Amino acid sequence: MSFSSFDAHMMQIALMLARRGLGTAAPNPSVGAVVADEATGELIARGVTQPGGRPHAEPVALGRAGARAQGATLYVTLEPCAHFGKTPPCADAVVAGGLKRVVIGVEDPDPRTRGDGIARLRDAGITVEVGLAGEDARWVTMGHILRVTERRPFVQLKMAFAEDGTIPRGADGRARMVTGLEARALAHRLRAEADAILVGAGTARDDDPELTCRLPGLAGRSPTRVVLSRGLDLPDGLKLVRSARDVPSWVFSAEQSAAERTQAFEAAGVRLERLPAGDKGLVLREVLARLADAGVTRLLVEGGEAVWQAFADAGLVDEVVIFQAGAAGGEPTRLAELAARYAQGLDLALTAHRSVGADAVAFLRARQSVPL
């Protein structure tokens, strides 16, 4: 199958739109859609999945295109849905829009659609081509793919280190920020792109973090805060507890944890989830399954060290994002070595590395097969 340079350009715009919607579209995938006229080279309309998952990207773009969608081409990052949910099937909207061609990044593995959206378009006489920028489309949609195929969200570990490769701590033992404003802004953008953010009980007790997104204009995109506390041994005065009615806070604990602690947390608005505990603590697959069932598609794991390793041991890491203070212009292999040291057993591939102010950041993907 051959795609033109115009096709490639339009799909890149659709992918950019999908990336912008990360962290806002759950429980649905963030999808980007572009209506364009191949003959004139004009981009007619754009659409992205709206906050809360509805409306979907295709009807947004088609609504903006209006009658100009007739005979045009639709570029969409994910196969249009073919099932009735809270909205009608997007495939039907595409047919009604009078498009002559649809270019799709990746097929939807959701059993309610899986191939039916494409079939419905072809049955209506629309030319359908699949696979343009397929790997990029698959990656931006990975949270949805994993939720419907493995009953878990996409898992991204975030690590931060001092210039000497240690985890920065102050004299009181609490985490200390050593990266600059630019790196911290990127870290907060990761929070904005996540549906939930997770830490262990030790991090919650020692650092008392807020775990919110504090970028200007994006406070409303703070993810659900999640704490793993097998024994429910968390102070009542934690910021995560005090602010639970403003930004959702969940605590996962063992079934046999202290009942008297439950009332204090629930009174503050914290959602408690009881789980059976294994020899090494809470069963992470069950934690992720419950998050997925609640609509979480992307989970950012911020620590601490034991939590990073637990996710690595369970084979539940899809990407590691690692920051190092004062390492701008340095070798990316240094960051890859740090990631491998603190999440042993992962097979990681470096996909991006850049300087962020005086600091450095690297993105490493776990080499693992995810069935479509």
C-alpha positions, 0 to 999 in steps of 0.5 A, spaced: 500 500 500 502 506 497 501 513 501 502 520 498 506 525 502 500 529 503 497 523 506 503 522 511 502 530 513 495 529 514 496 523 519 501 527 523 496 532 524 491 527 526 497 524 531 498 531 534 491 532 535 491 525 539 497 526 543 494 533 545 487 529 548 491 524 552 489 525 559 482 527 558 479 522 553 478 516 558 475 511 558 475 512 551 481 513 547 484 519 545 483 519 537 485 525 532 481 526 525 482 530 519 478 531 513 482 534 507 481 535 500 487 531 496 485 535 490 486 542 492 491 540 498 486 543 503 485 541 510 478 542 511 477 540 518 480 537 525 477 533 531 479 530 537 476 526 542 472 531 547 474 531 554 470 525 558 471 521 551 465 524 547 463 526 542 468 522 538 473 525 534 470 523 527 463 526 528 467 533 531 471 533 525 465 532 520 461 537 524 466 542 523 467 540 515 459 540 514 457 539 506 465 540 505 466 533 507 462 530 501 468 527 496 473 528 501 478 524 505 478 522 512 485 521 516 483 518 523 488 515 528 484 509 530 479 505 526 472 508 527 467 505 532 462 500 529 458 499 536 452 503 539 455 506 546 453 512 549 453 515 542 452 512 535 457 508 531 462 513 528 462 508 522 455 510 520 457 518 521 463 517 516 458 514 511 453 519 512 458 524 511 459 522 504 467 521 504 470 517 498 476 515 502 478 513 509 485 512 511 486 509 518 492 509 523 491 502 526 485 497 527 481 497 534 482 491 538 475 492 542 471 486 540 465 491 539 468 494 533 474 490 531 474 490 523 467 491 523 468 499 522 472 498 516 467 493 513 462 498 514 465 503 511 467 498 505 460 496 504 458 503 503 463 504 497 468 508 501 476 506 499 479 504 506 486 504 507 489 502 514 497 502 517 499 509 515 504 511 521 501 505 524 506 504 530 505 511 532 498 510 532 498 504 536 503 507 541 498 513 542 493 509 543 496 504 547 492 505 553 486 503 550 489 497 546 491 494 553 485 496 557 481 492 552 486 486 551 489 485 557 485 489 562 490 494 564 492 501 563 498 503 559 504 504 565 509 509 565 514 509 570 517 516 572 524 517 575 528 523 577 536 523 579 541 528 581 547 529 577 551 524 581 546 518 579 543 518 586 535 519 588 536 526 591 534 527 598 534 533 603 537 532 610 530 530 613 530 524 608 524 527 604 525 528 596 528 534 594 527 537 587 534 538 583 532 539 576 530 546 573 523 549 571 523 546 564 524 539 566 519 540 572 514 543 567 515 536 562 514 532 569 507 536 570 505 535 563 506 527 564 501 528 569 496 532 565 497 526 560 495 521 565 489 518 567 491 516 574 498 517 578 501 512 583 506 512 589 507 507 594 506 508 601 513 510 603 513 516 598 506 518 601 508 518 608 515 521 607 514 526 602 507 528 603 506 529 595 500 533 592 501 529 585 497 534 582 498 538 575 501 545 576 502 547 569 498 554 568 491 552 565 492 545 566 490 544 574 483 541 571 487 535 568 490 533 575 490 525 574 486 521 580 492 519 585 493 512 587 497 510 593 499 502 595 498 501 602 498 494 604 496 496 611 493 502 610 498 505 615 498 512 612 497 519 616 490 522 616 493 529 615 496 527 608 495 532 602 492 526 598 487 525 604 485 532 605 484 534 598 481 528 596 474 531 595 477 536 590 482 531 586 480 524 587 484 519 591 484 512 591 488 507 596 489 500 595 490 496 601 490 489 603 483 485 605 485 484 613 488 492 614 485 495 620 478 497 619 478 503 624 482 506 619 477 506 614 472 510 617 477 516 617 479 515 610 472 515 607 470 521 611 475 525 607 473 522 601 478 517 599 476 511 595 478 505 599 480 498 594 481 492 598 485 487 595 488 480 597 495 481 598 501 476 596 507 474 599 510 480 596 505 485 597 499 487 593 498 484 587 499 489 582 495 486 576 489 486 580 490 493 582 491 495 574 485 491 573 481 495 578 483 501 575 482 499 568 475 497 570 474 504 572 476 507 566 483 508 567 487 508 560 494 511 562 497 510 569 504 514 571 508 511 576 512 516 580 515 511 585 519 510 590 524 505 588 521 499 591 514 500 587 518 501 580 522 494 581 515 491 583 512 493 576 518 491 573 518 484 576 511 483 574 512 485 567 507 491 567 512 497 565 511 500 558 515 506 558 520 509 563 521 516 563 528 518 566 530 525 568 537 527 570 539 534 573 545 537 570 546 532 565 544 536 559 548 534 553 550 528 556 550 521 553 543 518 553 547 511 555 548 514 562 540 515 563 539 508 560 543 505 565 540 508 571 533 506 568 536 499 568 539 499 575 532 501 578 527 497 574 532 491 573 529 485 569 526 490 563 528 490 556 528 497 554 529 501 548 531 508 548 526 512 543 528 519 545 533 523 549 534 531 549 536 536 554 531 540 558 534 546 560 540 544 564 537 537 565 536 531 561 530 526 559 530 520 556 524 516 554 525 508 554 520 503 551 519 496 554 520 491 548 514 487 549 509 484 545 502 487 546 497 483 542 492 487 537 
